[in-house]
Amino acid sequence: MVNELNLRLLGMMHQISYLMQPQEKFRGQGRLLVLLNRYGTLTQRELIELTGRRSATLSE
């Protein structure tokens, strides 16, 4: 009985973690596009300050 409940709980936790992943907003290029839309034209230095990324990461 306890093992069955533990397996069921584990399955539910797996489903919840799967459902939460797509809800992470503003990842990667999408986040940069949102920032550019919000603030207008930005230099690479300003983007670095806003995102906390390295310049090599932004230039990719």
C-alpha positions, 0 to 999 in steps of 0.5 A: 500500500505504501509503495503504491502511494509512493509510486503514484506520488512520484508519477504526479511529481513527474507530471507537474515538473513536465507541465511547469517547464513550458511556463518558464518565460523569456528564455534565450532570444525571446528574453532579449527580444522582450527587453528590446521591445520594452526599452527600444534600441540598446547597446550590447553593453546595456544588454549585458548589464540588463541580463548579466550575461557575457558579451560572447554569450550575447553575440552568438 
